[in-house]
Amino acid sequence: MSINSFGHLFKFTTWGESHGPALGATVDGCPPNVPLDAPMIQQWLDKRRPGLNKNTTQRQEADAVKILSGVFEGRTTGTPIQLMIENTDQRSKDYGDIANTFRPGHADITYHQKYGLRDYRGGGRSSARETASRVAAGGVAREAIAAIAPNVQIRGYMTQMGEKKIDPAKVDWGQIDQNDFFCPDADAAAEWNDYLAWLRKDDHNSVGAIIEVVARGVPAGIGAPVYAKLDTDLSAAMMSINAVKGVEIGEGMAAAALTGRENADEIFMGNDGQPVYSSNHAGGILGGISTGQDIVVRFAVKPTSSILSPRQSIRMDGTPTEVITKGRHDPCVGIRAVPVGEAMMACVILDHLLLDRGQTGGVRGEIG
């Protein structure tokens, strides 16, 4: 039995394939009376959709979302919300040559080994096209968060492309929407533009990336101490995104190089009677529960496996072959992974806000 649903109280199930007639999400658990219409969701899909610029796949999809249920007179009813996005620019003939060939780095071989059948047209269910459904579900989550916890802000951006990193001293959230890479460092974005142009046109290659997603204004106290830790669910959410091979919370892997004195986020009482921290190595989460600081998640995306450089593989009958993957593909899939990471952050944060409301009713332990 395949698992196509994610979440506890706020749950979404994605459906559809890359070259099928449509794909979408069924969202269940959204509170009633949340203002919602298609344009509210569309604004996030427009950030992810293909063909936006020369640095992403040139497949042209409007990714126009339709709300089929769960909304009446501009408000959610508390019943399942069915979202549909039609596929309009499939070119299945691009994949005819690999119908009986396993592409290196793709899920072709594992899907065949598991199911004995695979949709070779663009990867079918394993295609990153599936992430449009997640972004649509994330759009619903964002509107529900705005109603429940209006101070929460969620922002994602690329911090690294291949070996090229941003300068932390130059980070400016105002720059994120000013370039093709969701990059908060204008100088890095200019360098990445030249680098990716060479990689795409001359080297016929691709490159990986690191994306950071921050949730600001999340109240202290959401999450759970053992099996539904906030960081556990965030890690699972990000790791479930296509091509993601690593996830970090806060200091992440770098914490292994720190001493206890360096890593401990010291606590003081602020002038407003609330605790403040000297640093945020924990990424806003302690013991699986939010501290009230920024929640910081990073994930690493591997290079796009579909490249024009020849790679060695095998056919379904076991004979050797050489593969050159044709079609329209992202030279750096990390670019369009940014709005997907934001969507998954929104879904997890809303889920845990609802879980906390159900368990504690928002009651908090007093300090001072």
N, C-alpha and C positions, 0 to 999 in steps of 0.2 A: 504493500500500500504506500503510495507516494504521499509525502507531506507537502501540501501547497498552502498552508495557513500559518500565520504568525501572530503572536500576541496572546494575552490572557483575557482581560475584560474588553479591551479594544482590540479586535481581531480582524485581519483581512485575509482573504483568499484570492490569489491571483490565478488567472486562467488565460489560455491562448498561446499561440506560437508566432514566431517571427514572420512566417509567410502564410499564415492562415488568414481568414477574412477579418478577424478582429482579435483583440485581447482586452483584458480589463481586470477589475477587482470587485469582489463582493466584500463590503465593509460592514461588520456587525459590532455592536456595542457602543456606537457613537451616541452620546446623550441626546435627548430631544431638545427642540427649540434652539438649536445652534443655527445662526444664519448661514445659508449655503446656497450657492448657485454655480453653474458651470464656469463662469469667468474667474471665480475665486480659486478654482482648481487649475484652470488653464494657465494662469500666470506662472505656476511652477513647472508645468509640462513644457511651456515655451522655453524654459531655461535648459531643459534636458533634450529637447527634440533634435533629431538629426538634421544635417544640412544647414546649420546656423552660420557656419563660416568655413573657410578653407582648411582649418585645422581639425575638422571632424568629418565623419562619413558624409558623403554627398547624397546618400539616400534622402529623398524629399518626402517627409511625412508631416502633415499638419498636426498630428497627435491631438485632434479635436475630441475632447471628452464629452460624452453624453451621460447624463444622470437618468437612469431608467426607473429607479424606485428609491423610497426612503426619504424623499423630500416633498413637502407640500407647502405651497405658497411661500417659498423661499426659506423654509426652516426644516431642519431634520425632524423626523417623526419618532425616532428611537427604534425604528425597524431597519432591516438590512438595506444598505445603500448599494445599488448596483451601478457600477461605472463601466462604460464601454468606450474603447478607442479603436476605430477602424484602421486597418492596414490598407494603404492606397498606392504604395510605390514599390511593391515586391518585384524583384527580378529573379525568379526562381531558376531561370536558365543559367544564371551565373554559377550554379552549384551542380549542374549536370555531370561535370567531370569528376566530382568527388562522391557521387552516389554510392560507389563501392570502395571508397578509399578513406582511410582514417587520417584526418589532418593532425599533425603534431601540435601539442599544446591545447587541443580542443577536447570536448567531452564526447566526441564521436565514438571512440573506442570503448569508453566505459558505459555509455548508453547502450551500445550494441551488446556488450557483455552482460549487462543487467537485464535488458528487456528483449533482446533478440530482434529488435526493430528500432529504427531511429528515423526521425525527420531530418534529412540531410540539408533541407532548404534553409540556409542561414543558421543552422543549429537547432531549429525547432524550439523546443521548450528551454533548452540551455542557452539560447541567445540572450544577449544583453538587452534585446528589445523588450524582454519581460519587465525590465526595470521601469518602463513607462507606467505600468500598473501600480508599482510601488509609489511612484511620485504622485499619482492620482490619489492613492490612499493617504499619502502624507499630506496632501492638500486638505483633505477632510480633517485630519488630525490637527493641523495648524489652526483651523477655524474653531475647533473644539477647545484647543488650548487657549486661544484668544478669549473665549467666553469664560473659562474656568480660572486661568492664571494669566491675565493679560500682560504681566511684566516679563514674561518669558520671551527671549529672542533666540533664534536658531540661525547660525551662520556657518557656512562651509567654504573652504578655499584650498587651493593647491599650495603646498609648501615645498614640493620638490618634483622635478621632472628628470628622470634618469639620475645623473650625478649632480645636476644643477639645482641648487637650493636658493630659497629666498634669504634675504638678510633680515633677521628678526627685528633689527633696529629700524627697518624701513616699513614695517607692517602698517598698513592703513586700510581699514575695512572699506573706506570710501573708494578705493581702487579696484575692489573685487569685480564690480560690474563694468569696469572701464576697459577690459581686455578680453581676449578669447579664452583665457585660461582660468578664470576665477582666481586670479593671483593678486594678493594684497600688496605686492612689491612691484611698482611700475618699472623699475630697472630690470628686475628679473623677467618680467613679462616680455619686455623687448628682446632680451637675450633668448628666451624660450621660443619666440616667434621665428627668429632666424634659424635656430637649431632645428626646430621641427620641420621647417620648410626644406632644409637640406636632407634631413632624415627621410622625409616622405618622397621628395622628387628625385634625389640623387642616390641615396643609399637603399631605397626600397625596403625600409626597415620600420620598426616601431620602438616604443620606449615606455617604461613603467612610470609610476608617479606615487606620491604620498599626499593624501588629503587629510586635512584637519577639520573637524566639526565641533563647534562650541555651542553649548546651550547656556545662555546667560539669564539670570533672574529666576532660576528654578528654586523653589523654596526648600529649606532644609527639611529633612525627614521623609522624603519619598524613597522607596526601595524596600528591600527586605534583607534580613541578615544571612540567609543560607542559600536556598535554591532559586530564589527569584531576586538575586542581587541586581541592583540597577546596572552595575558594570557587567554582570554576567549577560543580561539581556541586551545591553548595548553591544557587547562583543559579538554575540550571536547574530544580532541584526546586521552589523557591518560585515561580518564574515560571510553572511549569506548572499552578499552582493556578488555578481559575476566578476571573476578575475581577481578578487581580493585574496591575498595570501598572508596577511598579517594585520593584527589589530593591537593598539596600545591605548591604555587609559592613563592620562596624566603623564608622569615621567616615563612610564612604560619600561621598555627594556633598559633604558639608560639608568634606571633606579638601581640596577645591579652593580653599577660602578660607584655608587654613592655610599657614604657612611651613614650611620644612624643619625648623627647630629645634623648632617647635611640634608637628609631626606625628610626629617620630621617637620611638619608644618606647625610652627608654634602658634599658640592660641592666646589671644588677649581680649579684654572687654573693650568694645568701641564706645564712642561718646553717646551713641544712640541706645546703649544698653544691650547690644547684640554682639555676639562673638565675632572677632576678626582674626584672620590668619596671616602669618608672616610670609607665606608662600603657598603654592598650590601644586606641590609634587604629586599629590593624591588625585589630581584631576577632578576635584569636587565631589569625591565619593570616598567614604570611610566605612568599612564593614558592610558594603553593599547599599549604603544609605547616603543620600545627598547631604552635603554640608552647607549648602547655600552659596558656595563659590561657583565659579564657572565650571561646567562639566565639559571636559576636554577629551575628545576621542580622535585618534589618528588611525588611518588604515592605509596599507600598501597595496597598490594595484599592479599586477604583472604587465609586461608588454603585450600588446595585442598579438595573438598568435597568427592571425590572418595577414600574411605578408607576401610580397611578390618574389622574395628570395627563395630559391629552391631548398626544400628540406626533405630528408629521407623518411619514409614511412612504409607501411604495408597496406595491401588491399584486404578485403574481407576474406578472400581465399588464402591469405597468408603470404602471397608473393610480394616481393619488394617493389617499391615504386618511388618516384620523386614527385613531390607535391609543391605546386605554386598556387597559392590561394587567390583566385580572382574575386571580383566583386567590389563592393564599396564598404571600406572599413575605416575605423578610427586609427590614426597613427599613434595616438596616445589616448587610450580609453579612459584614463584618469580624469580627463577634462569633463566629460559628461557624467562621471561618477560623483561629482560634487553635489548636484541637486538630488541625486539618489541617496547619498549619505545624509543630507539634510532631512529628506523624507523619512528615512529610517529612524533618525534621532527623534523626529516629531512623533512618530508612532509609539516609540518606547516611552518617551516622556509622558504622553497622554495616558498610555496604558497604566503607568505607575501612579500618576495623579489619581486615576480612577480607583486603582487598587488601594491606595492610601485612604481615599475618601470612604471606601467601603469598610476598611479595617479600623481606622482610628477616628473617622469623621473629622479629620483635620486637627484633632487635639494634639498639643505639643507639650513636652516637658519644659518647665520654666527654668531659666538660668538667672541667677542674681536675685 
